[in-house]
Amino acid sequence: MAALLEPGMLVRHPDQADWGLGQVQSNIDGKVTVNFEHAGKVVIDSKRVFLVPLLDSEHP
């Protein structure tokens, strides 16, 4: 799934709802950098956390 995450995509962290909406900044070797509304820039190991991509219909 992580291979499908591209810069600009909107995602949510499955265990950190309070971080809000995140925008993928980069995806290099399974390390996904995401800029979250309420947590700032976070690097996620996609082998440990499965980010949830938002569908077009889910955008605020």
PDB file of N, H, CA, C and O in Angstrom:
ATOM      1  N   MET A   1       0.820  -1.196   0.000  1.00  0.00           N
ATOM      2  CA  MET A   1       0.000   0.000   0.000  1.00  0.00           C
ATOM      3  C   MET A   1       0.862   1.257   0.000  1.00  0.00           C
ATOM      4  O   MET A   1       0.555   2.227  -0.693  1.00  0.00           O
ATOM      5  N   ALA A   2       1.931   1.236   0.773  1.00  0.00           N
ATOM      6  H   ALA A   2       2.180   0.448   1.336  1.00  0.00           H
ATOM      7  CA  ALA A   2       2.772   2.429   0.887  1.00  0.00           C
ATOM      8  C   ALA A   2       3.339   2.863  -0.459  1.00  0.00           C
ATOM      9  O   ALA A   2       3.564   4.051  -0.686  1.00  0.00           O
ATOM     10  N   ALA A   3       3.570   1.907  -1.346  1.00  0.00           N
ATOM     11  H   ALA A   3       3.387   0.941  -1.162  1.00  0.00           H
ATOM     12  CA  ALA A   3       4.116   2.247  -2.655  1.00  0.00           C
ATOM     13  C   ALA A   3       3.157   3.136  -3.443  1.00  0.00           C
ATOM     14  O   ALA A   3       3.577   3.843  -4.359  1.00  0.00           O
ATOM     15  N   LEU A   4       1.885   3.104  -3.093  1.00  0.00           N
ATOM     16  H   LEU A   4       1.544   2.529  -2.349  1.00  0.00           H
ATOM     17  CA  LEU A   4       0.889   3.909  -3.797  1.00  0.00           C
ATOM     18  C   LEU A   4       0.829   5.347  -3.284  1.00  0.00           C
ATOM     19  O   LEU A   4       0.217   6.203  -3.923  1.00  0.00           O
ATOM     20  N   LEU A   5       1.451   5.621  -2.146  1.00  0.00           N
ATOM     21  H   LEU A   5       1.948   4.925  -1.627  1.00  0.00           H
ATOM     22  CA  LEU A   5       1.403   6.962  -1.574  1.00  0.00           C
ATOM     23  C   LEU A   5       2.372   7.879  -2.313  1.00  0.00           C
ATOM     24  O   LEU A   5       3.573   7.618  -2.381  1.00  0.00           O
ATOM     25  N   GLU A   6       1.824   8.952  -2.860  1.00  0.00           N
ATOM     26  H   GLU A   6       0.848   9.164  -2.805  1.00  0.00           H
ATOM     27  CA  GLU A   6       2.623   9.894  -3.636  1.00  0.00           C
ATOM     28  C   GLU A   6       2.513  11.280  -3.032  1.00  0.00           C
ATOM     29  O   GLU A   6       1.521  11.588  -2.371  1.00  0.00           O
ATOM     30  N   PRO A   7       3.519  12.125  -3.246  1.00  0.00           N
ATOM     31  CA  PRO A   7       3.435  13.498  -2.752  1.00  0.00           C
ATOM     32  C   PRO A   7       2.150  14.180  -3.193  1.00  0.00           C
ATOM     33  O   PRO A   7       1.724  14.073  -4.343  1.00  0.00           O
ATOM     34  N   GLY A   8       1.545  14.883  -2.244  1.00  0.00           N
ATOM     35  H   GLY A   8       1.891  14.970  -1.310  1.00  0.00           H
ATOM     36  CA  GLY A   8       0.300  15.591  -2.511  1.00  0.00           C
ATOM     37  C   GLY A   8      -0.934  14.840  -2.046  1.00  0.00           C
ATOM     38  O   GLY A   8      -1.988  15.444  -1.843  1.00  0.00           O
ATOM     39  N   MET A   9      -0.815  13.523  -1.873  1.00  0.00           N
ATOM     40  H   MET A   9       0.041  13.033  -2.038  1.00  0.00           H
ATOM     41  CA  MET A   9      -1.970  12.737  -1.430  1.00  0.00           C
ATOM     42  C   MET A   9      -2.320  13.081   0.007  1.00  0.00           C
ATOM     43  O   MET A   9      -1.444  13.402   0.811  1.00  0.00           O
ATOM     44  N   LEU A  10      -3.608  13.013   0.325  1.00  0.00           N
ATOM     45  H   LEU A  10      -4.319  12.753  -0.328  1.00  0.00           H
ATOM     46  CA  LEU A  10      -4.079  13.260   1.684  1.00  0.00           C
ATOM     47  C   LEU A  10      -4.299  11.940   2.396  1.00  0.00           C
ATOM     48  O   LEU A  10      -4.865  11.002   1.836  1.00  0.00           O
ATOM     49  N   VAL A  11      -3.836  11.881   3.657  1.00  0.00           N
ATOM     50  H   VAL A  11      -3.376  12.643   4.111  1.00  0.00           H
ATOM     51  CA  VAL A  11      -3.909  10.642   4.439  1.00  0.00           C
ATOM     52  C   VAL A  11      -4.292  10.953   5.878  1.00  0.00           C
ATOM     53  O   VAL A  11      -4.270  12.101   6.321  1.00  0.00           O
ATOM     54  N   ARG A  12      -4.644   9.893   6.587  1.00  0.00           N
ATOM     55  H   ARG A  12      -4.663   8.960   6.227  1.00  0.00           H
ATOM     56  CA  ARG A  12      -4.853   9.962   8.033  1.00  0.00           C
ATOM     57  C   ARG A  12      -4.025   8.858   8.674  1.00  0.00           C
ATOM     58  O   ARG A  12      -3.813   7.799   8.084  1.00  0.00           O
ATOM     59  N   HIS A  13      -3.559   9.125   9.899  1.00  0.00           N
ATOM     60  H   HIS A  13      -3.732   9.985  10.378  1.00  0.00           H
ATOM     61  CA  HIS A  13      -2.839   8.110  10.669  1.00  0.00           C
ATOM     62  C   HIS A  13      -3.897   7.294  11.407  1.00  0.00           C
ATOM     63  O   HIS A  13      -4.735   7.881  12.092  1.00  0.00           O
ATOM     64  N   PRO A  14      -3.895   5.970  11.295  1.00  0.00           N
ATOM     65  CA  PRO A  14      -4.969   5.153  11.873  1.00  0.00           C
ATOM     66  C   PRO A  14      -5.036   5.199  13.404  1.00  0.00           C
ATOM     67  O   PRO A  14      -6.097   4.950  13.979  1.00  0.00           O
ATOM     68  N   ASP A  15      -3.931   5.509  14.064  1.00  0.00           N
ATOM     69  H   ASP A  15      -3.070   5.711  13.598  1.00  0.00           H
ATOM     70  CA  ASP A  15      -3.897   5.505  15.526  1.00  0.00           C
ATOM     71  C   ASP A  15      -3.780   6.899  16.141  1.00  0.00           C
ATOM     72  O   ASP A  15      -3.738   7.032  17.364  1.00  0.00           O
ATOM     73  N   GLN A  16      -3.727   7.926  15.314  1.00  0.00           N
ATOM     74  H   GLN A  16      -3.761   7.818  14.320  1.00  0.00           H
ATOM     75  CA  GLN A  16      -3.531   9.293  15.804  1.00  0.00           C
ATOM     76  C   GLN A  16      -4.547  10.235  15.160  1.00  0.00           C
ATOM     77  O   GLN A  16      -4.171  11.150  14.428  1.00  0.00           O
ATOM     78  N   ALA A  17      -5.811  10.016  15.428  1.00  0.00           N
ATOM     79  H   ALA A  17      -6.117   9.273  16.023  1.00  0.00           H
ATOM     80  CA  ALA A  17      -6.869  10.832  14.820  1.00  0.00           C
ATOM     81  C   ALA A  17      -6.705  12.310  15.142  1.00  0.00           C
ATOM     82  O   ALA A  17      -7.075  13.168  14.340  1.00  0.00           O
ATOM     83  N   ASP A  18      -6.146  12.614  16.327  1.00  0.00           N
ATOM     84  H   ASP A  18      -5.845  11.918  16.978  1.00  0.00           H
ATOM     85  CA  ASP A  18      -5.985  14.005  16.733  1.00  0.00           C
ATOM     86  C   ASP A  18      -4.918  14.744  15.914  1.00  0.00           C
ATOM     87  O   ASP A  18      -4.824  15.968  16.001  1.00  0.00           O
ATOM     88  N   TRP A  19      -4.119  14.028  15.126  1.00  0.00           N
ATOM     89  H   TRP A  19      -4.196  13.033  15.055  1.00  0.00           H
ATOM     90  CA  TRP A  19      -3.149  14.679  14.260  1.00  0.00           C
ATOM     91  C   TRP A  19      -3.833  15.368  13.089  1.00  0.00           C
ATOM     92  O   TRP A  19      -3.247  16.252  12.464  1.00  0.00           O
ATOM     93  N   GLY A  20      -5.061  14.977  12.786  1.00  0.00           N
ATOM     94  H   GLY A  20      -5.537  14.259  13.295  1.00  0.00           H
ATOM     95  CA  GLY A  20      -5.808  15.570  11.685  1.00  0.00           C
ATOM     96  C   GLY A  20      -5.365  15.025  10.333  1.00  0.00           C
ATOM     97  O   GLY A  20      -4.720  13.982  10.230  1.00  0.00           O
ATOM     98  N   LEU A  21      -5.729  15.759   9.327  1.00  0.00           N
ATOM     99  H   LEU A  21      -6.253  16.606   9.411  1.00  0.00           H
ATOM    100  CA  LEU A  21      -5.445  15.395   7.944  1.00  0.00           C
ATOM    101  C   LEU A  21      -3.965  15.613   7.656  1.00  0.00           C
ATOM    102  O   LEU A  21      -3.373  16.584   8.127  1.00  0.00           O
ATOM    103  N   GLY A  22      -3.373  14.714   6.888  1.00  0.00           N
ATOM    104  H   GLY A  22      -3.854  13.926   6.505  1.00  0.00           H
ATOM    105  CA  GLY A  22      -1.968  14.855   6.524  1.00  0.00           C
ATOM    106  C   GLY A  22      -1.784  14.835   5.023  1.00  0.00           C
ATOM    107  O   GLY A  22      -2.532  14.185   4.294  1.00  0.00           O
ATOM    108  N   GLN A  23      -0.769  15.562   4.576  1.00  0.00           N
ATOM    109  H   GLN A  23      -0.161  16.090   5.169  1.00  0.00           H
ATOM    110  CA  GLN A  23      -0.438  15.561   3.153  1.00  0.00           C
ATOM    111  C   GLN A  23       0.943  14.933   2.987  1.00  0.00           C
ATOM    112  O   GLN A  23       1.909  15.351   3.625  1.00  0.00           O
ATOM    113  N   VAL A  24       1.022  13.925   2.123  1.00  0.00           N
ATOM    114  H   VAL A  24       0.237  13.585   1.605  1.00  0.00           H
ATOM    115  CA  VAL A  24       2.283  13.240   1.864  1.00  0.00           C
ATOM    116  C   VAL A  24       3.249  14.213   1.194  1.00  0.00           C
ATOM    117  O   VAL A  24       2.914  14.856   0.199  1.00  0.00           O
ATOM    118  N   GLN A  25       4.465  14.312   1.764  1.00  0.00           N
ATOM    119  H   GLN A  25       4.737  13.790   2.573  1.00  0.00           H
ATOM    120  CA  GLN A  25       5.509  15.169   1.209  1.00  0.00           C
ATOM    121  C   GLN A  25       6.489  14.356   0.360  1.00  0.00           C
ATOM    122  O   GLN A  25       6.937  14.809  -0.693  1.00  0.00           O
ATOM    123  N   SER A  26       6.815  13.146   0.834  1.00  0.00           N
ATOM    124  H   SER A  26       6.451  12.778   1.690  1.00  0.00           H
ATOM    125  CA  SER A  26       7.721  12.270   0.085  1.00  0.00           C
ATOM    126  C   SER A  26       7.518  10.824   0.536  1.00  0.00           C
ATOM    127  O   SER A  26       6.963  10.558   1.602  1.00  0.00           O
ATOM    128  N   ASN A  27       7.983   9.901  -0.304  1.00  0.00           N
ATOM    129  H   ASN A  27       8.434  10.118  -1.170  1.00  0.00           H
ATOM    130  CA  ASN A  27       7.910   8.472  -0.011  1.00  0.00           C
ATOM    131  C   ASN A  27       9.171   7.837  -0.587  1.00  0.00           C
ATOM    132  O   ASN A  27       9.252   7.546  -1.780  1.00  0.00           O
ATOM    133  N   ILE A  28      10.162   7.628   0.299  1.00  0.00           N
ATOM    134  H   ILE A  28      10.097   7.864   1.268  1.00  0.00           H
ATOM    135  CA  ILE A  28      11.454   7.109  -0.145  1.00  0.00           C
ATOM    136  C   ILE A  28      11.811   5.877   0.677  1.00  0.00           C
ATOM    137  O   ILE A  28      11.948   5.948   1.899  1.00  0.00           O
ATOM    138  N   ASP A  29      11.957   4.758  -0.003  1.00  0.00           N
ATOM    139  H   ASP A  29      11.846   4.700  -0.996  1.00  0.00           H
ATOM    140  CA  ASP A  29      12.348   3.493   0.642  1.00  0.00           C
ATOM    141  C   ASP A  29      11.484   3.146   1.849  1.00  0.00           C
ATOM    142  O   ASP A  29      11.996   2.692   2.872  1.00  0.00           O
ATOM    143  N   GLY A  30      10.180   3.357   1.731  1.00  0.00           N
ATOM    144  H   GLY A  30       9.764   3.725   0.899  1.00  0.00           H
ATOM    145  CA  GLY A  30       9.266   2.985   2.805  1.00  0.00           C
ATOM    146  C   GLY A  30       9.159   3.997   3.926  1.00  0.00           C
ATOM    147  O   GLY A  30       8.405   3.788   4.877  1.00  0.00           O
ATOM    148  N   LYS A  31       9.899   5.091   3.832  1.00  0.00           N
ATOM    149  H   LYS A  31      10.511   5.261   3.060  1.00  0.00           H
ATOM    150  CA  LYS A  31       9.788   6.182   4.808  1.00  0.00           C
ATOM    151  C   LYS A  31       8.933   7.271   4.170  1.00  0.00           C
ATOM    152  O   LYS A  31       9.321   7.889   3.179  1.00  0.00           O
ATOM    153  N   VAL A  32       7.755   7.490   4.765  1.00  0.00           N
ATOM    154  H   VAL A  32       7.440   6.988   5.570  1.00  0.00           H
ATOM    155  CA  VAL A  32       6.805   8.446   4.206  1.00  0.00           C
ATOM    156  C   VAL A  32       6.789   9.678   5.102  1.00  0.00           C
ATOM    157  O   VAL A  32       6.466   9.588   6.286  1.00  0.00           O
ATOM    158  N   THR A  33       7.135  10.823   4.534  1.00  0.00           N
ATOM    159  H   THR A  33       7.397  10.896   3.572  1.00  0.00           H
ATOM    160  CA  THR A  33       7.083  12.083   5.264  1.00  0.00           C
ATOM    161  C   THR A  33       5.724  12.710   5.011  1.00  0.00           C
ATOM    162  O   THR A  33       5.315  12.918   3.868  1.00  0.00           O
ATOM    163  N   VAL A  34       5.024  13.010   6.125  1.00  0.00           N
ATOM    164  H   VAL A  34       5.356  12.841   7.053  1.00  0.00           H
ATOM    165  CA  VAL A  34       3.667  13.551   6.039  1.00  0.00           C
ATOM    166  C   VAL A  34       3.598  14.816   6.876  1.00  0.00           C
ATOM    167  O   VAL A  34       4.115  14.857   7.992  1.00  0.00           O
ATOM    168  N   ASN A  35       2.964  15.844   6.343  1.00  0.00           N
ATOM    169  H   ASN A  35       2.544  15.811   5.436  1.00  0.00           H
ATOM    170  CA  ASN A  35       2.739  17.075   7.083  1.00  0.00           C
ATOM    171  C   ASN A  35       1.289  17.058   7.589  1.00  0.00           C
ATOM    172  O   ASN A  35       0.348  17.248   6.819  1.00  0.00           O
ATOM    173  N   PHE A  36       1.130  16.827   8.904  1.00  0.00           N
ATOM    174  H   PHE A  36       1.895  16.674   9.530  1.00  0.00           H
ATOM    175  CA  PHE A  36      -0.194  16.744   9.514  1.00  0.00           C
ATOM    176  C   PHE A  36      -0.644  18.108  10.032  1.00  0.00           C
ATOM    177  O   PHE A  36       0.175  18.931  10.444  1.00  0.00           O
ATOM    178  N   GLU A  37      -1.966  18.335  10.005  1.00  0.00           N
ATOM    179  H   GLU A  37      -2.631  17.667   9.671  1.00  0.00           H
ATOM    180  CA  GLU A  37      -2.551  19.601  10.460  1.00  0.00           C
ATOM    181  C   GLU A  37      -2.139  19.964  11.879  1.00  0.00           C
ATOM    182  O   GLU A  37      -1.781  21.110  12.148  1.00  0.00           O
ATOM    183  N   HIS A  38      -2.188  18.994  12.788  1.00  0.00           N
ATOM    184  H   HIS A  38      -2.480  18.063  12.570  1.00  0.00           H
ATOM    185  CA  HIS A  38      -1.980  19.289  14.204  1.00  0.00           C
ATOM    186  C   HIS A  38      -0.727  18.650  14.792  1.00  0.00           C
ATOM    187  O   HIS A  38      -0.490  18.758  15.995  1.00  0.00           O
ATOM    188  N   ALA A  39       0.071  17.994  13.973  1.00  0.00           N
ATOM    189  H   ALA A  39      -0.121  17.907  12.996  1.00  0.00           H
ATOM    190  CA  ALA A  39       1.294  17.353  14.474  1.00  0.00           C
ATOM    191  C   ALA A  39       2.530  17.808  13.711  1.00  0.00           C
ATOM    192  O   ALA A  39       3.654  17.495  14.103  1.00  0.00           O
ATOM    193  N   GLY A  40       2.327  18.543  12.625  1.00  0.00           N
ATOM    194  H   GLY A  40       1.414  18.798  12.306  1.00  0.00           H
ATOM    195  CA  GLY A  40       3.464  18.983  11.827  1.00  0.00           C
ATOM    196  C   GLY A  40       4.023  17.865  10.972  1.00  0.00           C
ATOM    197  O   GLY A  40       3.328  16.906  10.637  1.00  0.00           O
ATOM    198  N   LYS A  41       5.299  18.007  10.623  1.00  0.00           N
ATOM    199  H   LYS A  41       5.863  18.787  10.894  1.00  0.00           H
ATOM    200  CA  LYS A  41       5.941  17.061   9.730  1.00  0.00           C
ATOM    201  C   LYS A  41       6.405  15.834  10.515  1.00  0.00           C
ATOM    202  O   LYS A  41       7.134  15.948  11.500  1.00  0.00           O
ATOM    203  N   VAL A  42       5.965  14.652  10.056  1.00  0.00           N
ATOM    204  H   VAL A  42       5.373  14.559   9.256  1.00  0.00           H
ATOM    205  CA  VAL A  42       6.275  13.390  10.728  1.00  0.00           C
ATOM    206  C   VAL A  42       6.753  12.388   9.679  1.00  0.00           C
ATOM    207  O   VAL A  42       6.170  12.284   8.599  1.00  0.00           O
ATOM    208  N   VAL A  43       7.822  11.650  10.005  1.00  0.00           N
ATOM    209  H   VAL A  43       8.296  11.735  10.881  1.00  0.00           H
ATOM    210  CA  VAL A  43       8.300  10.585   9.122  1.00  0.00           C
ATOM    211  C   VAL A  43       7.728   9.268   9.642  1.00  0.00           C
ATOM    212  O   VAL A  43       7.925   8.910  10.803  1.00  0.00           O
ATOM    213  N   ILE A  44       7.025   8.560   8.779  1.00  0.00           N
ATOM    214  H   ILE A  44       6.865   8.851   7.836  1.00  0.00           H
ATOM    215  CA  ILE A  44       6.331   7.324   9.123  1.00  0.00           C
ATOM    216  C   ILE A  44       7.035   6.151   8.447  1.00  0.00           C
ATOM    217  O   ILE A  44       7.338   6.204   7.255  1.00  0.00           O
ATOM    218  N   ASP A  45       7.292   5.095   9.213  1.00  0.00           N
ATOM    219  H   ASP A  45       7.046   5.052  10.181  1.00  0.00           H
ATOM    220  CA  ASP A  45       7.820   3.851   8.650  1.00  0.00           C
ATOM    221  C   ASP A  45       6.620   3.053   8.138  1.00  0.00           C
ATOM    222  O   ASP A  45       5.839   2.514   8.923  1.00  0.00           O
ATOM    223  N   SER A  46       6.488   2.988   6.836  1.00  0.00           N
ATOM    224  H   SER A  46       7.123   3.425   6.199  1.00  0.00           H
ATOM    225  CA  SER A  46       5.303   2.360   6.246  1.00  0.00           C
ATOM    226  C   SER A  46       5.241   0.857   6.478  1.00  0.00           C
ATOM    227  O   SER A  46       4.217   0.235   6.196  1.00  0.00           O
ATOM    228  N   LYS A  47       6.322   0.258   6.989  1.00  0.00           N
ATOM    229  H   LYS A  47       7.154   0.763   7.218  1.00  0.00           H
ATOM    230  CA  LYS A  47       6.284  -1.161   7.329  1.00  0.00           C
ATOM    231  C   LYS A  47       5.621  -1.383   8.679  1.00  0.00           C
ATOM    232  O   LYS A  47       5.208  -2.500   8.992  1.00  0.00           O
ATOM    233  N   ARG A  48       5.515  -0.331   9.479  1.00  0.00           N
ATOM    234  H   ARG A  48       5.850   0.576   9.225  1.00  0.00           H
ATOM    235  CA  ARG A  48       4.923  -0.436  10.818  1.00  0.00           C
ATOM    236  C   ARG A  48       3.548   0.226  10.908  1.00  0.00           C
ATOM    237  O   ARG A  48       2.701  -0.205  11.690  1.00  0.00           O
ATOM    238  N   VAL A  49       3.326   1.264  10.115  1.00  0.00           N
ATOM    239  H   VAL A  49       4.014   1.615   9.480  1.00  0.00           H
ATOM    240  CA  VAL A  49       2.067   2.013  10.163  1.00  0.00           C
ATOM    241  C   VAL A  49       1.486   2.070   8.763  1.00  0.00           C
ATOM    242  O   VAL A  49       2.175   2.432   7.809  1.00  0.00           O
ATOM    243  N   PHE A  50       0.219   1.712   8.644  1.00  0.00           N
ATOM    244  H   PHE A  50      -0.341   1.418   9.419  1.00  0.00           H
ATOM    245  CA  PHE A  50      -0.464   1.742   7.355  1.00  0.00           C
ATOM    246  C   PHE A  50      -1.344   2.993   7.299  1.00  0.00           C
ATOM    247  O   PHE A  50      -2.463   3.003   7.811  1.00  0.00           O
ATOM    248  N   LEU A  51      -0.820   4.038   6.671  1.00  0.00           N
ATOM    249  H   LEU A  51       0.089   4.029   6.255  1.00  0.00           H
ATOM    250  CA  LEU A  51      -1.575   5.277   6.547  1.00  0.00           C
ATOM    251  C   LEU A  51      -2.824   5.041   5.708  1.00  0.00           C
ATOM    252  O   LEU A  51      -2.823   4.227   4.785  1.00  0.00           O
ATOM    253  N   VAL A  52      -3.883   5.763   6.041  1.00  0.00           N
ATOM    254  H   VAL A  52      -3.883   6.425   6.791  1.00  0.00           H
ATOM    255  CA  VAL A  52      -5.170   5.596   5.368  1.00  0.00           C
ATOM    256  C   VAL A  52      -5.339   6.732   4.367  1.00  0.00           C
ATOM    257  O   VAL A  52      -5.526   7.879   4.771  1.00  0.00           O
ATOM    258  N   PRO A  53      -5.276   6.437   3.066  1.00  0.00           N
ATOM    259  CA  PRO A  53      -5.475   7.493   2.070  1.00  0.00           C
ATOM    260  C   PRO A  53      -6.940   7.916   2.011  1.00  0.00           C
ATOM    261  O   PRO A  53      -7.843   7.095   2.170  1.00  0.00           O
ATOM    262  N   LEU A  54      -7.158   9.206   1.781  1.00  0.00           N
ATOM    263  H   LEU A  54      -6.424   9.873   1.652  1.00  0.00           H
ATOM    264  CA  LEU A  54      -8.520   9.717   1.654  1.00  0.00           C
ATOM    265  C   LEU A  54      -8.941   9.650   0.190  1.00  0.00           C
ATOM    266  O   LEU A  54      -8.165   9.936  -0.721  1.00  0.00           O
ATOM    267  N   LEU A  55     -10.176   9.269   0.006  1.00  0.00           N
ATOM    268  H   LEU A  55     -10.806   9.037   0.747  1.00  0.00           H
ATOM    269  CA  LEU A  55     -10.749   9.275  -1.340  1.00  0.00           C
ATOM    270  C   LEU A  55     -11.172  10.687  -1.682  1.00  0.00           C
ATOM    271  O   LEU A  55     -11.353  11.510  -0.785  1.00  0.00           O
ATOM    272  N   ASP A  56     -11.332  10.981  -2.948  1.00  0.00           N
ATOM    273  H   ASP A  56     -11.185  10.312  -3.676  1.00  0.00           H
ATOM    274  CA  ASP A  56     -11.740  12.322  -3.362  1.00  0.00           C
ATOM    275  C   ASP A  56     -13.016  12.772  -2.674  1.00  0.00           C
ATOM    276  O   ASP A  56     -13.171  13.953  -2.362  1.00  0.00           O
ATOM    277  N   SER A  57     -13.927  11.846  -2.435  1.00  0.00           N
ATOM    278  H   SER A  57     -13.801  10.887  -2.689  1.00  0.00           H
ATOM    279  CA  SER A  57     -15.209  12.182  -1.820  1.00  0.00           C
ATOM    280  C   SER A  57     -15.075  12.494  -0.333  1.00  0.00           C
ATOM    281  O   SER A  57     -16.010  13.026   0.267  1.00  0.00           O
ATOM    282  N   GLU A  58     -13.915  12.169   0.284  1.00  0.00           N
ATOM    283  H   GLU A  58     -13.155  11.738  -0.203  1.00  0.00           H
ATOM    284  CA  GLU A  58     -13.709  12.386   1.703  1.00  0.00           C
ATOM    285  C   GLU A  58     -13.002  13.703   2.017  1.00  0.00           C
ATOM    286  O   GLU A  58     -12.858  14.053   3.188  1.00  0.00           O
ATOM    287  N   HIS A  59     -12.565  14.431   1.010  1.00  0.00           N
ATOM    288  H   HIS A  59     -12.682  14.146   0.058  1.00  0.00           H
ATOM    289  CA  HIS A  59     -11.858  15.687   1.234  1.00  0.00           C
ATOM    290  C   HIS A  59     -12.806  16.697   1.867  1.00  0.00           C
ATOM    291  O   HIS A  59     -13.973  16.796   1.488  1.00  0.00           O
ATOM    292  N   PRO A  60     -12.280  17.450   2.846  1.00  0.00           N
ATOM    293  CA  PRO A  60     -13.141  18.455   3.505  1.00  0.00           C
ATOM    294  C   PRO A  60     -13.531  19.589   2.585  1.00  0.00           C
ATOM    295  O   PRO A  60     -14.248  20.501   2.998  1.00  0.00           O
TER     296      PRO A  60
END
